[in-house]
Amino acid sequence: MAALSASYNGLSDMPTTGERALAARLGFSFARDVPKAAAAVREVVCHLGLDQETPVRLLDVGAGLGAMTWGVLRALRGHGHAQTMEALWMDTDARALALGQAIVEHSGQTALQVRHLVQRVHAPAGRFHLVLMGQVLSELDRELEPNEDKRADRHADLLMGFVDLLTPDGALVVVEPALRDRTRHLHRVRDRLVTRGVPLFAPCLHDRGCPMLETRDDWCHEKLAVDLPSWLVPVARVAGLRYQGLTFSYAVFRRSAGKVGDRLGGAGKLRVVSDLLRTKGKREVLLCGDLEGRCLVRTTRLDRDGTLTNAAFETLSRGDLVRVEGATCGVHGVRIERTTLVERSVRESPGNLPQARGIGTATVRER
Ligand SMILES: C[S@@+](CC[C@H](N)C(=O)[O-])C[C@H]1O[C@@H](n2cnc3c(N)ncnc32)[C@H](O)[C@@H]1O
């Protein structure tokens, strides 16, 4: 497992296909990746124009063992959608697909119907409510890595093909590991799609260029309080892998307009894109969105300025959506005053999602 993880991070030569890799994917990655997909789609599942009768049509690109599909099913069930899901899986690894199919059959989950295509990534025929690309985009065309722009152009073309397959309210969800290079590649592709006019639903609350790309080292990712199931913790310990918290990066594109932050209303909508940093006498956080014409802002509140109006600032964590009204904008950032309104939106939690029998169990820590 440790070798496979290192291989995905470019630190080992272990093949990511074959018997050993499949065993590690089945025994470890699968359970960790199901909640990732559930978390990545949680904001959009209520906006897909689904009724309770029509089967949900999903294209899972680079499906592997199907962890992303299970995550989507979990999110749908968590939001009250009980209908059948028809999934089309596409992957070059026939053995991974066969193992994924065996998991479906073993689960007894009759509401999930899977067909698969042993093929390289491409846009097939059909119309889909959801197209998922789970941890596969940044694995493609690695020979082009020295030419970041050319690679991003190529992947933007690829994603445009998937957007064309969506139903009018459908969504294309791209999930990537929360690693710097892999996530920055997603930021580059995101910028290209936005420039070409594809509506970006989440996570960004703005359509400007991603401010993380203005520096060499920054990147934006999610971090949720979802831990590995207890039975997997000893495996993670031995392999030296993390078992607390769930990290990933993602982007949700649609054909219709609208953003995840729309429910907040008004101006000053921002997303928390760093951890809350506590130092002597103050708390600081990076916010991304639109505040007085700025995109990425370091925002500070002195402890002595804490009031009921801005108390939500103390509870912020990465990924939260927040509205800030009446802050002071200076050269070095934004200051939360005693009278500044800080409103944190309740976010959809993967914790509300019921488990499919024995699949991807994960523990959600309460905040
Ligand atoms: C890291 S795994 C992710 C599996 C699954 N989506 C998940 O998130 O758990 C990447 C998958 O993409 C597949 N893959 C890699 N390159 C591909 C290509 N060019 N066309 C189709 N599948 C590809 C691999 O075989 C592998 O199953």
Ligand as a Chemical Component Dictionary entry (heavy atoms), coordinates in Angstrom:
data_LIG
# 
_chem_comp.id                   LIG 
_chem_comp.type                 NON-POLYMER 
_chem_comp.pdbx_formal_charge   0 
_chem_comp.three_letter_code    LIG 
# 
loop_
_chem_comp_atom.comp_id 
_chem_comp_atom.atom_id 
_chem_comp_atom.alt_atom_id 
_chem_comp_atom.type_symbol 
_chem_comp_atom.charge 
_chem_comp_atom.model_Cartn_x 
_chem_comp_atom.model_Cartn_y 
_chem_comp_atom.model_Cartn_z 
_chem_comp_atom.pdbx_ordinal 
LIG C1  C1  C 0  -6.052  6.323 -9.518  1  
LIG S1  S1  S 1  -7.113  5.272 -10.364 2  
LIG C2  C2  C 0  -8.674  5.982 -9.942  3  
LIG C3  C3  C 0  -9.793  5.009 -9.951  4  
LIG C4  C4  C 0  -11.147 5.579 -9.541  5  
LIG N1  N1  N 0  -11.611 6.582 -10.446 6  
LIG C5  C5  C 0  -11.068 6.159 -8.138  7  
LIG O1  O1  O 0  -11.032 7.378 -7.974  8  
LIG O2  O2  O -1 -11.044 5.381 -7.197  9  
LIG C6  C6  C 0  -6.938  5.793 -12.054 10 
LIG C7  C7  C 0  -7.670  4.879 -13.024 11 
LIG O3  O3  O 0  -7.596  5.475 -14.330 12 
LIG C8  C8  C 0  -7.332  4.457 -15.265 13 
LIG N2  N2  N 0  -6.679  5.057 -16.445 14 
LIG C9  C9  C 0  -5.437  5.598 -16.522 15 
LIG N3  N3  N 0  -5.222  6.085 -17.761 16 
LIG C10 C10 C 0  -6.345  5.835 -18.479 17 
LIG C11 C11 C 0  -6.742  6.087 -19.836 18 
LIG N4  N4  N 0  -5.937  6.719 -20.697 19 
LIG N5  N5  N 0  -7.976  5.720 -20.220 20 
LIG C12 C12 C 0  -8.825  5.087 -19.354 21 
LIG N6  N6  N 0  -8.508  4.823 -18.069 22 
LIG C13 C13 C 0  -7.284  5.189 -17.636 23 
LIG C14 C14 C 0  -6.435  3.475 -14.528 24 
LIG O4  O4  O 0  -6.460  2.194 -15.127 25 
LIG C15 C15 C 0  -7.052  3.499 -13.142 26 
LIG O5  O5  O 0  -8.026  2.516 -12.973 27 
# 
loop_
_chem_comp_bond.comp_id 
_chem_comp_bond.atom_id_1 
_chem_comp_bond.atom_id_2 
_chem_comp_bond.value_order 
_chem_comp_bond.pdbx_ordinal 
LIG C1  S1  SING 1  
LIG S1  C2  SING 2  
LIG S1  C6  SING 3  
LIG C2  C3  SING 4  
LIG C3  C4  SING 5  
LIG C4  N1  SING 6  
LIG C4  C5  SING 7  
LIG C5  O1  DOUB 8  
LIG C5  O2  SING 9  
LIG C6  C7  SING 10 
LIG C7  O3  SING 11 
LIG C7  C15 SING 12 
LIG O3  C8  SING 13 
LIG C8  N2  SING 14 
LIG C8  C14 SING 15 
LIG N2  C9  SING 16 
LIG N2  C13 SING 17 
LIG C9  N3  DOUB 18 
LIG N3  C10 SING 19 
LIG C10 C11 SING 20 
LIG C10 C13 DOUB 21 
LIG C11 N4  SING 22 
LIG C11 N5  DOUB 23 
LIG N5  C12 SING 24 
LIG C12 N6  DOUB 25 
LIG N6  C13 SING 26 
LIG C14 O4  SING 27 
LIG C14 C15 SING 28 
LIG C15 O5  SING 29 
# 
